[in-house]
Amino acid sequence: MRKTVSLIKEKVMPSLPAVLRTQGIPDRALASQRVIELAEMALLIHRELAAPAGIVMEISPEKFGAVYQGVGLNEDSTPLDLIAPKADQFALFAVTLGKAVSDRIALLFDEQEFALGAILDGVASESTELACELLRSEYRRDLEREKRFGSEQGLLPFSPGYCGWHISAQRMLFDVLKPDGIGVQLGETFLMEPLKSISGVFVVARKTAFEFDDDFPFCTTCRTRTCRERIAELAVQ
């Protein structure tokens, strides 16, 4: 199964409080009126320019194994090393907001509109995460309609560059997925263009398969530990 999806823009619009948090402001009451005005302006720009789209392609365990290994630069032990052998399904994915948003961010910085540029960058980052979540939900609904997803199963995304999966694996992932149909390309340093894009693999497995301790050596440099939240969320889904 290979599917290209035009995502609904309104469903990937971050809230004003979420945008403020990207700027280190945990409560709207702590934000100046000027910052709120800039955040609202950034949201308007984003609504005008964003063109969210995603692509999902199911892949066999054998083919995913080759994508995952990439050029052999992964850490010696990773969460996916533990999870993949227990998985029921793999699907490569990519999601993007389109070129116009990234271009506007770059233009704002070129024009020394640093405050608005930084806030628009935060808006776009939040929106890209929401787009990834929306694509995940779309794929899960497809599996449910085909009776290939049950209450005991979970579905989580993993991306090269995180959790010990070396970013160079992007090359093999792109060779197989070919996300240029949604306007996403890979640069020489494995960064995606447009920058506001995410790629990786959706893994379907029993919820218990995703349980792991965050005590890998690379976990010490992780600032967010979002894996803890995602695993906890599976228990209540």
Buried (B, 14 or more C-beta within 10 A) or exposed (E): EEBEBEBEBEEBBBEBEBBBBBBEBEEEEEBEEEBBEBBEBBBEBBEEBBBBBBBBBBBEEEBBEBBBBBEEEBBEEBBBBBBBEEBBBBBBBBBBBBBBBBEBBEEBBEEEBEBBBBBBBBBBBBBBBBBBBBBBEBBBEBBEEEEBBEEEBBBBBBBBBBBBBBBBBBBBBBEBBBBEEBBBEBEEEBEBBBBBBBBBBBBBBBBEBBBBEBEBEBBEEEEEEEBEEEBEEBEEE
